[in-house]
Amino acid sequence: MTQTNITWIEGAIVENEVHMTIVELSHASRTPEDLIMRWVSEGVLSPVGSSPQDWRFGGDSLKRAKTAAHLTHDLELNVPGAALALDLLDEIANYVLTYPAKASALKQSII
């Protein structure tokens, strides 16, 4: 008998022009509002607005919040640790975009 493995992939397309409140971002990222507020104070997220009630987060904030949530939960990083990890991930992404040939060579040398 042949066994079939099925893999489900869940995703959402969110445009950067979409603006979410802290409540909407909390629901979309499955993250408590108080943790989002701590991420904002640490610079992980940069909303527009002067207070949590007025904050509006762009679509790119959802991906960043989900990544921060994974770092916090899976690796048990605290808020400053998640902020540092995200900054380093941003640096790597910028390096790959700026120097694709060098990044490819680096990847090959690691493997």
N, C-alpha and C positions, 0 to 999 in steps of 0.2 A: 504494500500500500504506500502511496506517495503522500508525504506530509507537505502541506503548503503553509508557508509563513506569510502573514499579512502584516504590513507595517503601515500605521496611520500617521499622517503628518498633518498637524494643525497649524494654521497660520492666518494672519490677517494683514491685509494691505491697508496701511494708514498713510495718507498723504501728509506731507510736512505742513501744509496749509491748514490742516485740522487743528483746532485749539480745544483742549480738554481742561476741565476744572480739576481740582485736586481729587474730588470725589470720583469723577470719571476715570482719571488716571489710576486711582486706587483700585477701582473695579477691574479695569482692563489689565493691569499688571498683577492683580491679586496680592496687593501690598497694602498694609495698614497706612492710613493717612499720616500717623505720627512718624512712621519711618520715612515717608516721602518728605515730610517737613525737615527731618534731620539730614536727608540727602541734599535738600536745597541749602541748608545752612552750611554744609560741607562743600558745596559747589558741584555735587554730582549732577544735579539738575538745575537748569536756569529758566525759571518761569518768567513770564511778563506779568507785572502787577506788583503792588506794594504790600499786600497782605495775603495770607492763605485763602481768604474768601475771594480775593480779586485775581489770584494767580491763574494764568492760562499757560498750558504746556503744549508745545508743538508736537507733531506726529513723531519726530525723532526722539522725543522724550520717552515715548512708550518703549521703544527698543532699549534705550539706555536704562530705564527703570527695570525692565525685565532682566537685563544683564546684571544689574546691581542686586536684584532680588536673588538671582542664582548664586552670585558670589557670596552674598550674605548667608543664604541658606545652605548651599552645598559645601562651601569651603569654610563656613562659620567665620567669615570676616566681619569685623566691626565696621562702622560707618567710615572712619578714616581709611581703613584698609581697602574697602570697596572703592572709595574715591581714588586711591593710589592705583589700584589694579585697573580701573577704567581709564585713567590717564595713560598708563603704560600701554593698554590695548589701543588707545587712540594714536599713540606714537608709532606703534607697529603698523597700524593701518595706513597712517600717513607715509611711512617709510616705503611700504609696499606700493603705494600709488605713485610716489615720487621716483623710486628706483626699482622698477619691476624686474629688471635683469639681475640686479644684485640680490634682490629678495629671493628670486628663483634659485640662484646659485647658493645662497645661504640655506635655503630649504633642502636642496640636494645634499649639502654637506652634513646636515643634521640627520638626514635619513640614512 
